Amino acid sequence: MNKLELIDYVSSETGATKADTGRIIDSVIDGISKELKKGRRVTLIGFGTFTPVKRDERVGRNPKTGEPVNIPSKKVVKFKTSLELKNSINKK
């Protein structure tokens, strides 16, 4: 499912217009992104938790030449699913 398919789904489930639904979804994504940029966790009960994590600098290899390459440190986002989501996915 991509963003447009998500907008279509939410719009059909709620009866809201696609334009309004698109703005709402954009707002939710923007809110989550802003909190992660501030270094805060975002927990959506029943779905999962987004956590910003700093990845340390490390040495990698250039796949073409095999030469060592310095990979700078950076922030990444980890996602851990909730138990409820895990169970609903595995339900038969």
C-alpha positions as CSV (number, residue, x, y, z in Angstrom):
1,M,0.0,0.0,0.0
2,N,1.4,3.4,-0.9
3,K,0.3,6.8,0.3
4,L,-2.4,7.3,-2.3
5,E,-3.9,3.9,-1.6
6,L,-3.9,4.8,2.1
7,I,-5.7,8.0,1.4
8,D,-8.3,6.2,-0.7
9,Y,-8.8,3.6,2.0
10,V,-9.2,6.1,4.9
11,S,-11.4,8.3,2.7
12,S,-13.8,5.4,1.9
13,E,-13.8,4.2,5.5
14,T,-14.6,7.6,7.0
15,G,-16.6,9.3,4.3
16,A,-14.2,12.3,4.3
17,T,-13.1,13.7,1.0
18,K,-9.8,12.5,-0.4
19,A,-8.4,16.1,-0.2
20,D,-9.2,16.3,3.5
21,T,-7.9,12.8,4.2
22,G,-4.7,13.7,2.3
23,R,-4.1,16.8,4.5
24,I,-4.8,14.8,7.7
25,I,-2.4,12.0,6.7
26,D,0.2,14.6,5.8
27,S,-0.3,16.3,9.1
28,V,0.1,13.0,11.0
29,I,3.3,12.2,9.2
30,D,4.6,15.7,9.7
31,G,3.9,15.5,13.5
32,I,5.7,12.1,13.8
33,S,8.7,13.5,11.8
34,K,9.0,16.6,14.0
35,E,9.0,14.6,17.2
36,L,11.6,12.2,15.9
37,K,13.8,15.1,14.8
38,K,13.6,16.4,18.4
39,G,14.9,13.0,19.6
40,R,11.6,11.8,21.1
41,R,9.9,8.5,20.7
42,V,6.5,8.2,19.1
43,T,4.2,5.5,20.4
44,L,1.0,4.6,18.6
45,I,-0.9,2.3,20.9
46,G,-1.9,-0.9,19.1
47,F,0.5,-0.2,16.2
48,G,4.0,0.3,17.4
49,T,6.8,2.7,18.5
50,F,9.1,4.8,16.4
51,T,12.4,5.5,18.1
52,P,15.2,7.8,16.9
53,V,18.7,6.2,17.3
54,K,22.2,7.5,16.7
55,R,24.2,5.1,14.5
56,D,28.0,5.5,15.3
57,E,30.6,6.2,12.7
58,R,32.0,3.0,11.2
59,V,34.2,1.7,8.4
60,G,32.6,0.0,5.4
61,R,33.9,-1.3,2.1
62,N,33.4,0.0,-1.4
63,P,31.7,-3.0,-3.1
64,K,33.5,-2.3,-6.4
65,T,37.0,-1.8,-5.2
66,G,37.0,-3.4,-1.8
67,E,38.7,-0.2,-0.3
68,P,37.7,0.9,3.2
69,V,35.2,3.8,3.3
70,N,34.4,5.9,6.3
71,I,30.7,6.0,7.0
72,P,29.8,9.0,9.1
73,S,27.5,8.8,12.1
74,K,23.8,9.6,11.6
75,K,20.4,9.3,13.1
76,V,18.1,6.5,12.0
77,V,14.6,5.5,13.0
78,K,13.8,2.1,14.4
79,F,10.3,0.7,14.5
80,K,9.0,-1.9,17.0
81,T,5.6,-3.3,16.4
82,S,3.1,-3.6,19.2
83,L,2.1,-7.0,20.5
84,E,-1.5,-6.3,19.3
85,L,-0.3,-5.7,15.7
86,K,2.0,-8.8,15.8
87,N,-1.0,-10.9,16.9
88,S,-3.4,-9.5,14.4
89,I,-0.9,-10.2,11.5
90,N,-0.3,-13.8,12.7
91,K,-4.0,-14.6,13.3
92,K,-5.4,-17.3,11.0
